[in-house]
Amino acid sequence: MQQQSFASAIASYQKKRTLAWALGVELANTPHLALGPIRFQDAALADTWSQQWTDQSKRPTWQWTEMFARYNQKSAFCRFEVAVRVAGRLCALAYGMPSNSKLILRIHALERAPQMNPLAGHVLPVILATVDAYARILGSREIWICNPMNPRIAKHYENYDFTPVIGPGGATSHLIMRLSDG
Amino acid sequence: MADYDEDKATLQRIKAALRRKYFDPAIPPEPDCTLPDGRLFGPKTREEYEQMLKEMDEAAVNVENETRDGENE
């Protein structure tokens, strides 16, 4: 009985993510765009992207495959996830997690493919609209973007009504967007 | 099923607002397209990564409670 209920809870969140992905596709109106779950092979492919940068200092610390394992744990069934594809080509990935109360949806990581990416420069609207949609159906009141990679990126989020929160070191620790009704 | 219909109705209601907010032609492309790193946000150091994992653990839903709620419905 308990197991059946858990299965239905998992299915319920999968449906919510599917609805958010569908809305993201509709709003983006980009030919051959598809949004869906992150598969292990997507995470493995994204782990190879960092090798395409010549500047080693730019290479990140996290591994998508490690995140995949973490976000697919039993306790993470209400996660936000999206793999963005255009004509079957993987263009970007993002993971996030709502707070226990669901009032805050935190986005922890987002990366786009560095090369041959038809969405380069236009990844954020697609993903943020999908995040926003998911947050609304969870009943969240805020979206947080954690650890923006640099000040220029942090500044760019202000275009979407995110407010930077400055950490003790003077750098932006995260950005907050409060969701209004309607 | 009721949840699903309610979710669909919620998204239908906010669709136009999301389109205006995120697909405003006046918003320039994100600057990452000019940077040598496609990562837009995420932990930059092991410390930040550990913090992220901690937040995830704190945020992890109490599975037992959630499924029990489902049973009560």
gemmi code that builds the backbone of each chain (N, CA, C; Angstrom):
import gemmi

chains = {
    "A": [
        ("MET", (0.846, -1.218, 0.000), (0.000, 0.000, 0.000), (0.866, 1.248, 0.000)),
        ("GLN", (1.848, 1.227, 0.965), (2.763, 2.361, 1.047), (3.548, 2.507, -0.253)),
        ("GLN", (3.993, 1.348, -0.788), (4.782, 1.375, -2.004), (3.953, 1.924, -3.168)),
        ("GLN", (2.700, 1.543, -3.215), (1.820, 2.012, -4.278), (1.646, 3.538, -4.190)),
        ("SER", (1.506, 4.058, -2.976), (1.354, 5.488, -2.791), (2.610, 6.229, -3.223)),
        ("PHE", (3.760, 5.649, -2.900), (5.011, 6.276, -3.303), (5.096, 6.314, -4.829)),
        ("ALA", (4.703, 5.217, -5.443), (4.717, 5.175, -6.910), (3.798, 6.255, -7.480)),
        ("SER", (2.673, 6.471, -6.830), (1.756, 7.489, -7.362), (2.298, 8.896, -7.114)),
        ("ALA", (3.042, 9.081, -6.017), (3.683, 10.387, -5.781), (4.748, 10.657, -6.846)),
        ("ILE", (5.526, 9.647, -7.160), (6.544, 9.801, -8.215), (5.869, 10.153, -9.534)),
        ("ALA", (4.815, 9.426, -9.853), (4.100, 9.663, -11.120), (3.521, 11.070, -11.160)),
        ("SER", (3.031, 11.537, -10.011), (2.434, 12.866, -9.958), (3.472, 13.947, -10.298)),
        ("TYR", (4.686, 13.833, -9.738), (5.725, 14.827, -10.030), (6.244, 14.696, -11.461)),
        ("GLN", (6.251, 13.484, -11.959), (6.651, 13.318, -13.367), (5.667, 14.039, -14.283)),
        ("LYS", (4.399, 13.954, -13.936), (3.388, 14.646, -14.746), (3.565, 16.160, -14.666)),
        ("LYS", (3.892, 16.648, -13.473), (4.112, 18.092, -13.323), (5.295, 18.544, -14.181)),
        ("ARG", (6.380, 17.769, -14.148), (7.538, 18.130, -14.974), (7.169, 18.078, -16.455)),
        ("THR", (6.409, 17.073, -16.827), (6.024, 16.949, -18.240), (5.189, 18.146, -18.690)),
        ("LEU", (4.306, 18.596, -17.823), (3.498, 19.780, -18.151), (4.397, 21.013, -18.311)),
        ("ALA", (5.364, 21.155, -17.414), (6.268, 22.312, -17.487), (7.103, 22.261, -18.770)),
        ("TRP", (7.592, 21.085, -19.116), (8.372, 20.943, -20.356), (7.508, 21.308, -21.570)),
        ("ALA", (6.284, 20.822, -21.563), (5.395, 21.089, -22.712), (5.157, 22.586, -22.870)),
        ("LEU", (4.981, 23.272, -21.742), (4.763, 24.720, -21.825), (6.030, 25.421, -22.313)),
        ("GLY", (7.184, 24.966, -21.837), (8.460, 25.551, -22.290), (8.608, 25.449, -23.797)),
        ("VAL", (8.265, 24.296, -24.334), (8.367, 24.097, -25.789), (7.404, 25.035, -26.511)),
        ("GLU", (6.201, 25.103, -25.992), (5.179, 25.951, -26.640), (5.608, 27.414, -26.641)),
        ("LEU", (6.120, 27.883, -25.501), (6.492, 29.296, -25.397), (7.711, 29.630, -26.250)),
        ("ALA", (8.669, 28.705, -26.297), (9.908, 29.000, -27.033), (9.654, 29.085, -28.534)),
        ("ASN", (8.707, 28.279, -29.003), (8.367, 28.325, -30.420), (9.613, 28.198, -31.304)),
        ("THR", (10.479, 27.251, -30.950), (11.717, 27.012, -31.696), (11.578, 25.686, -32.446)),
        ("PRO", (11.820, 25.682, -33.741), (11.654, 24.434, -34.494), (12.506, 23.295, -33.929)),
        ("HIS", (11.915, 22.139, -33.833), (12.607, 20.897, -33.424), (13.099, 20.922, -31.975)),
        ("LEU", (12.563, 21.845, -31.171), (12.943, 21.891, -29.755), (12.192, 20.807, -28.983)),
        ("ALA", (12.905, 20.121, -28.100), (12.262, 19.129, -27.219), (12.845, 19.272, -25.822)),
        ("LEU", (11.994, 19.222, -24.821), (12.426, 19.258, -23.423), (12.003, 17.947, -22.768)),
        ("GLY", (12.871, 17.415, -21.925), (12.536, 16.137, -21.305), (13.459, 15.824, -20.153)),
        ("PRO", (13.380, 14.593, -19.650), (14.204, 14.216, -18.506), (15.679, 14.074, -18.886)),
        ("ILE", (16.534, 14.189, -17.888), (17.971, 13.969, -18.111), (18.238, 12.469, -17.988)),
        ("ARG", (18.740, 11.890, -19.049), (19.096, 10.470, -19.007), (20.572, 10.352, -18.631)),
        ("PHE", (20.963, 9.154, -18.205), (22.362, 8.999, -17.797), (23.300, 9.346, -18.948)),
        ("GLN", (22.924, 8.937, -20.155), (23.812, 9.218, -21.291), (23.931, 10.719, -21.569)),
        ("ASP", (22.887, 11.493, -21.222), (22.978, 12.962, -21.355), (24.014, 13.508, -20.370)),
        ("ALA", (23.929, 13.008, -19.130), (24.869, 13.463, -18.102), (26.299, 13.094, -18.493)),
        ("ALA", (26.458, 11.887, -19.023), (27.804, 11.440, -19.426), (28.326, 12.312, -20.574)),
        ("LEU", (27.440, 12.649, -21.509), (27.858, 13.515, -22.619), (28.240, 14.903, -22.099)),
        ("ALA", (27.414, 15.423, -21.196), (27.697, 16.766, -20.662), (29.016, 16.789, -19.892)),
        ("ASP", (29.383, 15.678, -19.289), (30.672, 15.632, -18.595), (31.853, 15.779, -19.559)),
        ("THR", (31.631, 15.475, -20.811), (32.730, 15.616, -21.785), (32.850, 17.050, -22.293)),
        ("TRP", (31.803, 17.866, -22.063), (31.827, 19.242, -22.578), (32.979, 20.039, -21.977)),
        ("SER", (33.239, 19.807, -20.696), (34.265, 20.629, -20.042), (35.632, 20.409, -20.686)),
        ("GLN", (35.823, 19.239, -21.299), (37.111, 18.965, -21.945), (37.292, 19.799, -23.209)),
        ("GLN", (36.202, 20.398, -23.672), (36.295, 21.174, -24.912), (36.812, 22.583, -24.674)),
        ("TRP", (36.952, 22.938, -23.411), (37.496, 24.263, -23.121), (39.007, 24.178, -22.960)),
        ("THR", (39.708, 25.115, -23.557), (41.166, 25.074, -23.460), (41.655, 25.674, -22.142)),
        ("ASP", (40.876, 26.582, -21.591), (41.260, 27.230, -20.338), (40.827, 26.340, -19.161)),
        ("GLN", (41.806, 25.671, -18.552), (41.472, 24.709, -17.502), (40.845, 25.369, -16.282)),
        ("SER", (41.175, 26.655, -16.080), (40.627, 27.333, -14.899), (39.107, 27.492, -15.019)),
        ("LYS", (38.597, 27.385, -16.248), (37.155, 27.532, -16.461), (36.416, 26.221, -16.212)),
        ("ARG", (37.176, 25.143, -16.093), (36.492, 23.856, -15.941), (35.867, 23.753, -14.552)),
        ("PRO", (34.649, 23.293, -14.534), (33.916, 23.282, -13.261), (34.295, 22.109, -12.376)),
        ("THR", (33.771, 22.151, -11.182), (34.122, 21.120, -10.209), (33.123, 19.969, -10.226)),
        ("TRP", (31.930, 20.224, -10.719), (30.932, 19.170, -10.571), (30.881, 18.260, -11.796)),
        ("GLN", (30.373, 17.093, -11.561), (30.182, 16.106, -12.617), (28.683, 15.881, -12.781)),
        ("TRP", (28.224, 15.966, -14.001), (26.791, 15.751, -14.234), (26.368, 14.334, -13.862)),
        ("THR", (27.269, 13.375, -14.088), (26.902, 11.997, -13.751), (26.729, 11.833, -12.235)),
        ("GLU", (27.549, 12.583, -11.489), (27.417, 12.538, -10.030), (26.079, 13.166, -9.621)),
        ("MET", (25.757, 14.287, -10.279), (24.471, 14.922, -9.987), (23.318, 14.014, -10.383)),
        ("PHE", (23.466, 13.353, -11.513), (22.410, 12.438, -11.971), (22.097, 11.414, -10.878)),
        ("ALA", (23.153, 10.839, -10.310), (22.958, 9.838, -9.254), (22.246, 10.457, -8.057)),
        ("ARG", (22.658, 11.657, -7.695), (22.085, 12.322, -6.525), (20.609, 12.690, -6.767)),
        ("TYR", (20.342, 13.222, -7.950), (18.980, 13.694, -8.231), (18.011, 12.555, -8.553)),
        ("ASN", (18.548, 11.377, -8.757), (17.657, 10.248, -9.013), (17.481, 9.363, -7.780)),
        ("GLN", (17.939, 9.866, -6.643), (17.685, 9.141, -5.404), (16.185, 9.195, -5.097)),
        ("LYS", (15.776, 8.254, -4.283), (14.361, 8.148, -3.921), (13.821, 9.467, -3.347)),
        ("SER", (14.636, 10.114, -2.518), (14.159, 11.310, -1.828), (14.063, 12.533, -2.741)),
        ("ALA", (14.578, 12.418, -3.963), (14.616, 13.586, -4.859), (13.553, 13.504, -5.942)),
        ("PHE", (12.461, 12.814, -5.669), (11.483, 12.594, -6.738), (10.743, 13.873, -7.146)),
        ("CYS", (10.827, 14.909, -6.323), (10.156, 16.151, -6.718), (11.133, 17.141, -7.371)),
        ("ARG", (12.292, 16.666, -7.752), (13.331, 17.502, -8.381), (12.810, 18.236, -9.616)),
        ("PHE", (13.519, 19.319, -9.963), (13.354, 19.906, -11.289), (14.493, 19.373, -12.139)),
        ("GLU", (14.206, 18.978, -13.325), (15.251, 18.570, -14.266), (14.782, 18.880, -15.671)),
        ("VAL", (15.740, 19.195, -16.500), (15.388, 19.358, -17.916), (16.620, 19.114, -18.776)),
        ("ALA", (16.400, 18.362, -19.832), (17.395, 18.221, -20.901), (16.791, 18.904, -22.119)),
        ("VAL", (17.565, 19.816, -22.704), (17.068, 20.593, -23.846), (17.711, 20.051, -25.124)),
        ("ARG", (16.881, 19.697, -26.061), (17.394, 19.178, -27.327), (16.810, 19.959, -28.493)),
        ("VAL", (17.623, 20.134, -29.513), (17.108, 20.673, -30.778), (17.468, 19.662, -31.856)),
        ("ALA", (16.458, 19.182, -32.549), (16.642, 18.146, -33.576), (17.448, 16.967, -33.025)),
        ("GLY", (17.187, 16.613, -31.802), (17.848, 15.453, -31.199), (19.200, 15.742, -30.595)),
        ("ARG", (19.761, 16.917, -30.838), (21.090, 17.255, -30.296), (20.939, 17.855, -28.907)),
        ("LEU", (21.683, 17.324, -27.955), (21.618, 17.831, -26.581), (22.262, 19.211, -26.518)),
        ("CYS", (21.479, 20.206, -26.082), (21.952, 21.592, -26.064), (22.216, 22.109, -24.655)),
        ("ALA", (21.487, 21.621, -23.656), (21.646, 22.147, -22.291), (20.984, 21.203, -21.294)),
        ("LEU", (21.449, 21.338, -20.047), (20.891, 20.566, -18.937), (20.719, 21.486, -17.740)),
        ("ALA", (19.743, 21.166, -16.906), (19.612, 21.895, -15.636), (18.976, 20.990, -14.586)),
        ("TYR", (19.430, 21.189, -13.352), (18.854, 20.486, -12.206), (18.487, 21.498, -11.126)),
        ("GLY", (17.417, 21.210, -10.406), (17.037, 22.028, -9.254), (16.235, 21.197, -8.283)),
        ("MET", (15.960, 21.801, -7.144), (15.253, 21.067, -6.096), (14.390, 22.026, -5.280)),
        ("PRO", (13.125, 21.683, -5.063), (12.309, 22.535, -4.179), (12.681, 22.310, -2.722)),
        ("SER", (12.405, 23.325, -1.927), (12.586, 23.160, -0.486), (11.531, 22.189, 0.025)),
        ("ASN", (11.723, 21.757, 1.240), (10.797, 20.774, 1.816), (9.348, 21.264, 1.755)),
        ("SER", (9.170, 22.560, 2.030), (7.815, 23.130, 2.010), (7.351, 23.455, 0.591)),
        ("LYS", (8.256, 23.375, -0.376), (8.010, 23.724, -1.800), (7.926, 25.235, -2.020)),
        ("LEU", (8.119, 26.019, -0.986), (7.986, 27.469, -1.164), (9.134, 28.057, -1.972)),
        ("ILE", (10.274, 27.384, -1.963), (11.432, 27.854, -2.736), (11.863, 26.749, -3.692)),
        ("LEU", (12.037, 27.130, -4.944), (12.612, 26.185, -5.911), (14.022, 26.679, -6.230)),
        ("ARG", (15.018, 25.902, -5.838), (16.413, 26.286, -6.076), (16.934, 25.596, -7.335)),
        ("ILE", (17.554, 26.390, -8.195), (18.206, 25.815, -9.369), (19.693, 25.740, -9.059)),
        ("HIS", (20.223, 24.544, -9.120), (21.596, 24.334, -8.668), (22.626, 24.360, -9.790)),
        ("ALA", (22.246, 23.935, -10.964), (23.249, 23.872, -12.031), (22.586, 23.942, -13.392)),
        ("LEU", (23.285, 24.587, -14.291), (22.804, 24.691, -15.668), (24.023, 24.796, -16.563)),
        ("GLU", (24.018, 24.052, -17.613), (25.122, 24.149, -18.571), (24.588, 23.970, -19.972)),
        ("ARG", (25.219, 24.674, -20.885), (24.862, 24.444, -22.285), (26.047, 23.796, -22.989)),
        ("ALA", (25.749, 23.132, -24.099), (26.817, 22.551, -24.911), (27.674, 23.675, -25.462)),
        ("PRO", (28.988, 23.543, -25.389), (29.864, 24.645, -25.805), (29.938, 24.841, -27.315)),
        ("GLN", (29.785, 23.760, -28.059), (29.995, 23.869, -29.510), (28.783, 23.330, -30.267)),
        ("MET", (28.623, 23.807, -31.482), (27.535, 23.339, -32.360), (26.190, 23.387, -31.630)),
        ("ASN", (25.956, 24.516, -30.975), (24.736, 24.626, -30.171), (23.812, 25.680, -30.779)),
        ("PRO", (22.718, 25.252, -31.404), (21.822, 26.229, -32.038), (21.138, 27.160, -31.045)),
        ("LEU", (21.169, 26.799, -29.758), (20.518, 27.648, -28.750), (21.509, 28.538, -28.002)),
        ("ALA", (22.760, 28.524, -28.390), (23.765, 29.335, -27.683), (23.301, 30.782, -27.583)),
        ("GLY", (23.308, 31.298, -26.371), (22.853, 32.669, -26.158), (21.365, 32.767, -25.867)),
        ("HIS", (20.647, 31.678, -26.064), (19.194, 31.708, -25.876), (18.699, 30.523, -25.040)),
        ("VAL", (19.583, 30.029, -24.217), (19.228, 28.880, -23.380), (18.370, 29.311, -22.189)),
        ("LEU", (18.741, 30.425, -21.594), (18.088, 30.834, -20.348), (16.571, 31.028, -20.459)),
        ("PRO", (16.074, 31.726, -21.477), (14.616, 31.915, -21.518), (13.861, 30.592, -21.536)),
        ("VAL", (14.384, 29.636, -22.296), (13.707, 28.336, -22.400), (13.689, 27.658, -21.026)),
        ("ILE", (14.844, 27.634, -20.383), (14.933, 26.915, -19.108), (14.217, 27.682, -17.993)),
        ("LEU", (14.387, 28.994, -17.954), (13.748, 29.751, -16.867), (12.226, 29.724, -16.979)),
        ("ALA", (11.704, 29.760, -18.187), (10.241, 29.670, -18.348), (9.748, 28.315, -17.840)),
        ("THR", (10.533, 27.275, -18.093), (10.156, 25.929, -17.649), (10.260, 25.817, -16.128)),
        ("VAL", (11.317, 26.401, -15.583), (11.481, 26.432, -14.119), (10.306, 27.171, -13.484)),
        ("ASP", (9.975, 28.308, -14.052), (8.883, 29.130, -13.531), (7.570, 28.342, -13.557)),
        ("ALA", (7.320, 27.664, -14.671), (6.086, 26.877, -14.801), (6.032, 25.791, -13.727)),
        ("TYR", (7.165, 25.116, -13.539), (7.199, 24.040, -12.530), (6.984, 24.615, -11.128)),
        ("ALA", (7.631, 25.757, -10.873), (7.486, 26.404, -9.562), (6.026, 26.768, -9.294)),
        ("ARG", (5.341, 27.271, -10.321), (3.935, 27.681, -10.135), (3.051, 26.492, -9.794)),
        ("ILE", (3.298, 25.352, -10.472), (2.398, 24.229, -10.175), (2.778, 23.541, -8.870)),
        ("LEU", (3.994, 23.809, -8.376), (4.325, 23.318, -7.029), (3.756, 24.249, -5.951)),
        ("GLY", (3.382, 25.455, -6.373), (2.925, 26.446, -5.408), (4.072, 27.209, -4.765)),
        ("SER", (5.241, 27.212, -5.398), (6.406, 27.927, -4.844), (6.170, 29.422, -4.884)),
        ("ARG", (6.817, 30.124, -3.966), (6.721, 31.581, -3.922), (7.998, 32.244, -4.436)),
        ("GLU", (9.100, 31.495, -4.451), (10.379, 32.072, -4.900), (11.152, 31.058, -5.729)),
        ("ILE", (11.921, 31.598, -6.670), (12.903, 30.788, -7.389), (14.277, 31.338, -7.027)),
        ("TRP", (15.167, 30.463, -6.649), (16.539, 30.878, -6.348), (17.478, 30.283, -7.390)),
        ("ILE", (18.385, 31.111, -7.855), (19.464, 30.622, -8.706), (20.732, 30.650, -7.863)),
        ("CYS", (21.300, 29.492, -7.663), (22.453, 29.380, -6.748), (23.766, 29.524, -7.508)),
        ("ASN", (24.681, 30.263, -6.924), (26.057, 30.343, -7.430), (26.180, 30.735, -8.905)),
        ("PRO", (25.724, 31.908, -9.280), (25.944, 32.332, -10.667), (27.441, 32.361, -10.982)),
        ("MET", (27.781, 31.950, -12.201), (29.192, 31.697, -12.507), (30.060, 32.952, -12.540)),
        ("ASN", (29.484, 34.082, -12.883), (30.301, 35.296, -12.905), (29.381, 36.519, -12.866)),
        ("PRO", (29.934, 37.691, -12.609), (29.088, 38.895, -12.437), (28.269, 39.248, -13.674)),
        ("ARG", (28.811, 38.963, -14.855), (28.052, 39.306, -16.069), (26.787, 38.453, -16.172)),
        ("ILE", (26.953, 37.185, -15.832), (25.782, 36.299, -15.851), (24.786, 36.745, -14.779)),
        ("ALA", (25.315, 37.055, -13.597), (24.438, 37.484, -12.496), (23.645, 38.722, -12.909)),
        ("LYS", (24.317, 39.643, -13.576), (23.669, 40.871, -14.040), (22.559, 40.543, -15.053)),
        ("HIS", (22.844, 39.582, -15.883), (21.875, 39.240, -16.938), (20.550, 38.743, -16.349)),
        ("TYR", (20.613, 38.041, -15.226), (19.380, 37.521, -14.628), (18.435, 38.639, -14.207)),
        ("GLU", (18.973, 39.816, -14.002), (18.108, 40.935, -13.602), (17.098, 41.255, -14.700)),
        ("ASN", (17.422, 40.878, -15.948), (16.461, 41.055, -17.042), (15.184, 40.264, -16.811)),
        ("TYR", (15.309, 39.211, -16.004), (14.148, 38.348, -15.752), (13.595, 38.568, -14.338)),
        ("ASP", (13.903, 39.713, -13.765), (13.383, 40.093, -12.439), (14.028, 39.347, -11.274)),
        ("PHE", (15.215, 38.798, -11.482), (15.935, 38.209, -10.357), (16.694, 39.313, -9.621)),
        ("THR", (16.716, 39.193, -8.298), (17.447, 40.147, -7.472), (18.676, 39.469, -6.878)),
        ("PRO", (19.853, 40.058, -7.071), (21.055, 39.407, -6.527), (21.138, 39.520, -5.008)),
        ("VAL", (21.654, 38.482, -4.387), (21.923, 38.494, -2.948), (23.438, 38.401, -2.790)),
        ("ILE", (23.996, 39.406, -2.142), (25.448, 39.479, -2.039), (25.920, 38.732, -0.794)),
        ("GLY", (26.888, 37.850, -0.992), (27.435, 37.066, 0.119), (28.485, 37.846, 0.888)),
        ("PRO", (29.020, 37.244, 1.947), (30.001, 37.923, 2.796), (31.253, 38.372, 2.027)),
        ("GLY", (31.629, 37.636, 0.986), (32.832, 37.991, 0.225), (32.592, 39.093, -0.795)),
        ("GLY", (31.347, 39.577, -0.888), (31.054, 40.643, -1.846), (30.561, 40.122, -3.185)),
        ("ALA", (30.628, 38.821, -3.394), (30.152, 38.262, -4.665), (28.682, 37.842, -4.513)),
        ("THR", (28.013, 37.719, -5.647), (26.617, 37.284, -5.610), (26.551, 35.806, -5.225)),
        ("SER", (25.895, 35.522, -4.123), (25.804, 34.120, -3.686), (24.656, 33.412, -4.401)),
        ("HIS", (23.562, 34.140, -4.573), (22.449, 33.585, -5.320), (21.528, 34.719, -5.750)),
        ("LEU", (20.562, 34.391, -6.559), (19.592, 35.388, -7.016), (18.203, 34.880, -6.690)),
        ("ILE", (17.335, 35.819, -6.365), (15.978, 35.450, -5.964), (14.968, 36.122, -6.886)),
        ("MET", (13.971, 35.357, -7.265), (12.820, 35.960, -7.942), (11.574, 35.586, -7.156)),
        ("ARG", (10.814, 36.584, -6.767), (9.554, 36.323, -6.072), (8.455, 36.181, -7.109)),
        ("LEU", (7.680, 35.156, -6.973), (6.634, 34.894, -7.961), (5.358, 35.617, -7.559)),
        ("SER", (4.862, 36.385, -8.498), (3.607, 37.085, -8.211), (2.449, 36.203, -8.652)),
        ("ASP", (1.283, 36.548, -8.194), (0.105, 35.775, -8.588), (-0.252, 36.077, -10.034)),
        ("GLY", (-0.780, 35.052, -10.685), (-1.310, 35.238, -12.033), (-0.270, 35.337, -13.107)),
    ],
    "B": [
        ("MET", (-5.749, 12.726, -10.970), (-6.244, 13.336, -12.213), (-6.705, 14.771, -11.964)),
        ("ALA", (-7.309, 14.982, -10.776), (-7.761, 16.332, -10.433), (-6.561, 17.262, -10.340)),
        ("ASP", (-5.466, 16.763, -9.742), (-4.238, 17.542, -9.647), (-3.730, 17.927, -11.030)),
        ("TYR", (-3.753, 16.946, -11.903), (-3.252, 17.164, -13.256), (-4.054, 18.259, -13.955)),
        ("ASP", (-5.357, 18.182, -13.857), (-6.213, 19.186, -14.486), (-5.992, 20.573, -13.871)),
        ("GLU", (-5.802, 20.563, -12.566), (-5.559, 21.830, -11.867), (-4.220, 22.438, -12.313)),
        ("ASP", (-3.200, 21.579, -12.437), (-1.881, 22.041, -12.902), (-1.982, 22.618, -14.314)),
        ("LYS", (-2.725, 21.912, -15.156), (-2.883, 22.394, -16.544), (-3.570, 23.756, -16.564)),
        ("ALA", (-4.578, 23.897, -15.720), (-5.310, 25.165, -15.654), (-4.396, 26.286, -15.140)),
        ("THR", (-3.554, 25.953, -14.166), (-2.612, 26.951, -13.635), (-1.695, 27.448, -14.745)),
        ("LEU", (-1.159, 26.513, -15.511), (-0.224, 26.895, -16.578), (-0.930, 27.672, -17.684)),
        ("GLN", (-2.142, 27.276, -17.961), (-2.903, 28.001, -18.980), (-3.094, 29.460, -18.562)),
        ("ARG", (-3.326, 29.644, -17.265), (-3.590, 30.988, -16.743), (-2.355, 31.887, -16.825)),
        ("ILE", (-1.158, 31.288, -16.643), (0.055, 32.122, -16.569), (0.838, 32.145, -17.882)),
        ("LYS", (0.347, 31.416, -18.860), (1.109, 31.255, -20.109), (1.495, 32.593, -20.739)),
        ("ALA", (0.539, 33.461, -20.875), (0.816, 34.747, -21.543), (1.834, 35.560, -20.747)),
        ("ALA", (1.716, 35.513, -19.421), (2.655, 36.270, -18.582), (4.075, 35.719, -18.724)),
        ("LEU", (4.201, 34.401, -18.786), (5.535, 33.801, -18.947), (6.136, 34.149, -20.301)),
        ("ARG", (5.293, 34.182, -21.304), (5.790, 34.538, -22.641), (6.349, 35.961, -22.642)),
        ("ARG", (5.601, 36.864, -22.028), (6.053, 38.263, -21.968), (7.348, 38.379, -21.166)),
        ("LYS", (7.416, 37.629, -20.081), (8.545, 37.769, -19.162), (9.841, 37.189, -19.726)),
        ("TYR", (9.755, 36.017, -20.326), (10.987, 35.321, -20.727), (11.319, 35.455, -22.209)),
        ("PHE", (10.350, 35.803, -23.024), (10.614, 35.858, -24.460), (10.413, 37.269, -24.997)),
        ("ASP", (10.749, 38.228, -24.173), (10.691, 39.629, -24.563), (11.860, 39.899, -25.522)),
        ("PRO", (11.568, 40.303, -26.747), (12.639, 40.524, -27.720), (13.635, 41.596, -27.271)),
        ("ALA", (13.230, 42.412, -26.308), (14.135, 43.476, -25.848), (15.265, 42.923, -24.953)),
        ("ILE", (15.109, 41.709, -24.440), (16.156, 41.125, -23.588), (17.268, 40.577, -24.481)),
        ("PRO", (18.490, 41.010, -24.259), (19.593, 40.565, -25.128), (19.936, 39.094, -24.872)),
        ("PRO", (20.649, 38.450, -25.805), (21.092, 37.071, -25.571), (21.959, 37.007, -24.320)),
        ("GLU", (21.972, 35.877, -23.657), (22.774, 35.773, -22.444), (24.266, 35.869, -22.786)),
        ("PRO", (25.046, 36.469, -21.915), (26.441, 36.731, -22.254), (27.310, 35.488, -22.326)),
        ("ASP", (26.800, 34.335, -21.917), (27.655, 33.147, -21.937), (28.115, 32.809, -23.338)),
        ("CYS", (27.358, 33.305, -24.345), (27.745, 32.955, -25.704), (29.063, 33.628, -26.092)),
        ("THR", (29.515, 34.563, -25.282), (30.787, 35.206, -25.592), (31.875, 34.759, -24.607)),
        ("LEU", (31.514, 33.888, -23.686), (32.475, 33.428, -22.686), (32.977, 32.033, -23.045)),
        ("PRO", (34.176, 31.716, -22.610), (34.693, 30.389, -22.950), (34.174, 29.294, -22.036)),
        ("ASP", (33.093, 29.546, -21.356), (32.547, 28.526, -20.475), (31.029, 28.552, -20.577)),
        ("GLY", (30.452, 27.431, -20.958), (29.009, 27.398, -21.155), (28.224, 27.276, -19.871)),
        ("ARG", (28.910, 27.105, -18.757), (28.180, 26.915, -17.495), (27.595, 28.246, -17.050)),
        ("LEU", (26.317, 28.250, -16.884), (25.650, 29.500, -16.555), (25.540, 29.696, -15.054)),
        ("PHE", (25.303, 28.648, -14.341), (25.423, 28.737, -12.895), (25.598, 27.346, -12.318)),
        ("GLY", (26.143, 27.327, -11.123), (26.423, 26.062, -10.470), (27.617, 26.232, -9.558)),
        ("PRO", (27.919, 25.210, -8.763), (29.022, 25.340, -7.800), (30.378, 25.476, -8.491)),
        ("LYS", (31.145, 26.467, -8.062), (32.450, 26.709, -8.682), (33.570, 26.011, -7.922)),
        ("THR", (33.319, 25.733, -6.671), (34.352, 25.095, -5.851), (33.757, 23.858, -5.182)),
        ("ARG", (34.647, 23.039, -4.669), (34.179, 21.844, -3.964), (33.313, 22.253, -2.768)),
        ("GLU", (33.721, 23.349, -2.141), (32.978, 23.841, -0.969), (31.523, 24.176, -1.355)),
        ("GLU", (31.380, 24.887, -2.469), (30.035, 25.239, -2.940), (29.255, 23.980, -3.323)),
        ("TYR", (29.978, 23.024, -3.880), (29.319, 21.781, -4.271), (28.793, 21.047, -3.034)),
        ("GLU", (29.642, 20.991, -2.000), (29.215, 20.329, -0.761), (27.997, 21.050, -0.172)),
        ("GLN", (28.021, 22.375, -0.265), (26.900, 23.164, 0.245), (25.618, 22.821, -0.523)),
        ("MET", (25.764, 22.667, -1.819), (24.616, 22.316, -2.648), (24.039, 20.967, -2.220)),
        ("LEU", (24.928, 20.013, -1.975), (24.459, 18.686, -1.569), (23.742, 18.769, -0.225)),
        ("LYS", (24.292, 19.624, 0.654), (23.669, 19.783, 1.970), (22.256, 20.358, 1.807)),
        ("GLU", (22.157, 21.372, 0.945), (20.835, 21.979, 0.700), (19.863, 20.955, 0.130)),
        ("MET", (20.386, 20.114, -0.754), (19.518, 19.091, -1.343), (19.017, 18.128, -0.285)),
        ("ASP", (19.934, 17.750, 0.612), (19.528, 16.825, 1.673), (18.476, 17.466, 2.568)),
        ("GLU", (18.683, 18.757, 2.855), (17.700, 19.461, 3.696), (16.362, 19.567, 2.979)),
        ("ALA", (16.453, 19.729, 1.653), (15.223, 19.936, 0.881), (14.507, 18.634, 0.552)),
        ("ALA", (15.229, 17.536, 0.700), (14.632, 16.262, 0.301), (13.302, 16.073, 1.018)),
        ("VAL", (12.352, 15.721, 0.233), (10.999, 15.592, 0.781), (10.953, 14.433, 1.764)),
        ("ASN", (10.192, 14.617, 2.796), (9.948, 13.515, 3.702), (8.991, 12.556, 2.987)),
        ("VAL", (9.589, 11.550, 2.411), (8.849, 10.654, 1.528), (7.669, 10.028, 2.263)),
        ("GLU", (7.928, 9.639, 3.486), (6.893, 8.962, 4.256), (5.668, 9.869, 4.421)),
        ("ASN", (5.915, 11.115, 4.787), (4.805, 12.045, 4.984), (4.036, 12.271, 3.699)),
        ("GLU", (4.796, 12.466, 2.642), (4.157, 12.796, 1.364), (3.256, 11.655, 0.893)),
        ("THR", (3.759, 10.428, 1.004), (2.947, 9.303, 0.533), (1.768, 9.066, 1.477)),
        ("ARG", (1.992, 9.334, 2.778), (0.879, 9.166, 3.729), (-0.236, 10.165, 3.402)),
        ("ASP", (0.197, 11.412, 3.048), (-0.809, 12.405, 2.646), (-1.623, 11.883, 1.474)),
        ("GLY", (-0.899, 11.234, 0.548), (-1.556, 10.710, -0.640), (-2.601, 9.662, -0.281)),
        ("GLU", (-2.270, 8.873, 0.739), (-3.207, 7.817, 1.140), (-4.469, 8.394, 1.762)),
        ("ASN", (-4.285, 9.556, 2.391), (-5.423, 10.152, 3.079), (-6.393, 10.832, 2.124)),
        ("GLU", (-5.904, 11.073, 0.904), (-6.766, 11.808, -0.021), (-7.931, 10.951, -0.496)),
    ],
}
model = gemmi.Model(1)
for chain_id, residues in chains.items():
    chain = gemmi.Chain(chain_id)
    for i, (resn, *xyz) in enumerate(residues, 1):
        res = gemmi.Residue()
        res.name, res.seqid = resn, gemmi.SeqId(i, " ")
        for name, pos in zip(("N", "CA", "C"), xyz):
            atom = gemmi.Atom()
            atom.name, atom.element = name, gemmi.Element(name[0])
            atom.pos, atom.b_iso = gemmi.Position(*pos), 0.0
            res.add_atom(atom)
        chain.add_residue(res)
    model.add_chain(chain)
structure = gemmi.Structure()
structure.add_model(model)
structure.setup_entities()
